[in-house]
Amino acid sequence: MAWTAFPYPDPAFRYTPESLQAAWPQLHGGDREAFPTHPVLVQAWIAFHAGEFERAARLGLDVGVNGYAVAHKAICMYTNYLEPSEKKRLATFECVAERCERQQREQPDQPAGYYWHAYALGQYSQGISVVKALAQGLGAKIKHSLDKTVQLAPQRADAHVALGVYHAEIIDKAGAVLAGLTYGVKKDESYRQFETALALNPDSSIARIQYARALMMLDGKKKLAQARDLYEQAACCNVRDATERLDQDAAQKELEEEKLSGAVIK
């Protein structure tokens, strides 16, 4: 397929192996990936942080299952933010989920195999509608993979963000009572997961964006001020690589849309 180019190339996002290693703890505060020992994977991560998602994916996949973490992150970030075709988005997330199931069999103690499985299925579920996905049993698969991720890597902030999203999405689509009885999800648990994520990774823009979205889904106008504050914080977070730049862009768009909707209401 033809990959859409990252729209905000920046020399600051171009790391060398040495500068990548120095910046690694900040760049990977959300996923807690270990710095790679394989030289091809170092290049794959350099490509990922620069926004060369196709190159990162290809390099990772060429290495095999040990390269799945960088490949799947590159594929998922690209597909989430830059892929315009809904049909390709759904097919891509399905493909990632299938490869992750292979990784789970081959590397049962590798958190990335579970996290990207849950992420891909979650994005796929939103694409086909959360209600339809729940009817197909995807909710249980997502929850199992997220729970396994946290069990293997309790410091992985991104997994706590995803759990917060999981609780919020199901409550939003199924209603609090049915969601609680059928799926065991709770509003307070959603908020707790986001707070845990921010405690683990205080600089995370995506945690703030997803927390703001959850506040609006679960409490609406009552939490509008808090949601706005989180979007504003996300828009001002340090930008150290391509994905963080895309997160910043998403936060700015949310703020612009809120202003527009406010102007319409007035």
N, C-alpha and C positions, 0 to 999 in steps of 0.2 A: 504494500500500500504506500501511497505518497504521504509523507509526514509533514504536517504544518510546521514551519520554522518557529522557534522560540522568538517572540516579537520584541524582546528587550535585551539583546546581547550587550554585555558589559565586560570590559577587561578585568574588572574587580572580581568577576565570577570565574576567571580562568586561573586555576590553581596549578602549581607544580607539585610533584610528589612530596617535596619537603614542606611547602606551605600548606598543602592539604592535610598532612599529618599534624601540623601545628594547630590548624583550625578545626580538626576533626571533632573534639569534644563539643564545640559550639554548633557545628554543622549537624551533628548527629545526637543532639540532646533529646530528640523525640523518639528515635528508633534504637539508640544504644548499640548500633552495629559496631563490631570490632574493626579496627583498621586492617585492611586486607594485606595478606602476605604475598599473594600472587601478583606479579607485575602487570598482567593484563587487567586484573580487577582494579588496580590502582588507576590505570588509564580509563577504565569504565566509569569509576566514580568521578574522575576529573571531568569526563564528558558530561556526566549527569549534572554536576553542580554548575557547569557552564551553560546548561540548557540544550546540549546536544543529545537529546533523549533517544533518538534512533541509534546513534553510535553507541551510547551506553548500553542500550538493550542488546544490540548485536554482539558487542564484546562480552557481555555477561552470559548470554545464551551460548556463545561459542565455547565458553569454559565448561558448560554443563551445569549440573545441579548446584555446584559450589558458587556459580555466578548468578543464581536465580534471585538473590536478594537485590542486587543492583539492577538486574534486568527487569524484575517485576516492579520495582519502585519507579524506574524510568518509564516503563510502559503505562503504569497506572497514573502517574502524574501527567504524562502527555495526554492520555485518553481523557482524563478528568477535565483538564484545563484547555486543551488545544484541538482535540478531535471534533470536527464539525458534524460528522455523519453519525446519527443515532444508531443506525444499523451496524456500523463498524464499532461503535462504542460497546454495544451489547455483545457482539461477537468477540471482541478483544477481552472484555472482562470474563466471559465464559472460558476463554482459552487460558487466561492467567489462573483462574480457579482450578481448572483441570490439571495444569502443570504443578500447582501447589499441592494437590492431592498426591501426585507422584513424589514430590519433595517430602511430604509428611511420612510417606512409607519408607523412603530412603534415609531421611534425616529426622527421625521422630523427636529429637531434642533441639531442633533448630526453630527458634521463635518466628523467624521471617516466613517460614512455610505456612504457619497458621495465620499470622497477621495479614499477609497479602491475600490469602484465601478468603478471609472474612471481608477485607476491603473490597476485593473484586466482586464477591457475591452481594455485598451491600450496595455497591454502585449499580450492579446489574438489577438488583431489586428495585432501586429507585427508578431505573429506566423502564421497567415493565409495570410498575406501580407496586408500592409496598404491600397493599392488600392482596394482590395477586401472588406476590412472592411468599407471603405468609401462608397462603392456601397451598402453595407448592412445597411447604416445609423448609424453605430457605432460612427462615428466622432461627430455627434450632441449629442449623449448620453454622450460621454466622456466630451465634452465641457460644457454641462449643469451641470454635476456633479462637474467639477472643478470650474466653476463659483459659484456654490452653496457652495462649500467648502470655497472659498475665502470670500464669503459674510458672512458666519457664523464664520469664523476664519481667518481674514485678515492677522494675524501674522504667519499663518502656512506656513513656508518656502517651505516645500515639495510640496505644491499645486502650488506654483509659479514655482518651477522646472518643475513640470508636464505640466504646461501651456506653458513653454518655449519649452519643448519637443514636445508638440502638434503642435505648429506653425511650428517648424523646420521640423518635420516628413512630414506634409502635403505638405509644399513647396518643400521638397526634392522629394517626390513621384509624385506630381501633376504639379509641375512647378509654379513659382512665380505668373504669370498672372492668370492662372486658379484657383490656390489656393486662391488668393486674391478675385477674383470675386465670386467664388462659396462658399468658406468657411470663407471669411473675415480674413484670416490669413496674417500676415506680418512678414518679417524678423526682423524689428526693434522691434516689439512687443515681439518676441521670446527673443531677447537679453535683453530687458527691464525686462522681467520676471526673467531671470537668475540673473540680477543685483539686483533685489528686493530680491530674495531668499538669495543671499550672504550677503546683508545688514541685513537681519533678522537673518541669521544663519551663521556668518562669518567662523566658523570652519568646515563647511560641505564639506566633500570629494565628496559625490554623486552629489552635485550641481556643483562642478568643473568638474567632469567627464562628466556629461550630457551637461554642457555648452561647453566643448571642443568638444564633438561629434556634437553638433549643429553648432559650428563654421565651422567644416569640411564639414558638409552637406550643409550649406548655402553659405560659401565663399571659401571653399577648400584651396588651397595652399596659398592664400592671408592671411589666418589667422592661418597658420600652426604653426608659432612661438608662438602665443598667446595660441593656443590649447595645444602645448607641455608644455608651462609654467603652464597651469592649471592642466594637468596630473601630472606634477612634484610636484606641490603643494598638489594635492590629495594624492599622494603616501607618502607624508611626514606629513599628518594631524595626529593629536592625535588619537590613536586607543583606545577606551574605552569599546568596546563590540564586539560581534561576527559580527554584520552587518558592523560595521566600518572596521573590519579586512577584510571582503570580499570586501568592497569597495576599500580598499588599494590594495588588490590583483588585482582587476580589473584595477586600474590605472597603476600598475606596468606592467601588461600584455600589456596594450595599448602602453606603452613606449617601451617595448621589441619588439612588432610587428612593431612599427615605425622604430626602428633601423634595424630590419631585412629587411623591405621593402626598406629602404634607402640603405642598403648594396647590395640588388638585383639591384636597379637602377644604382648604381655605377658600 
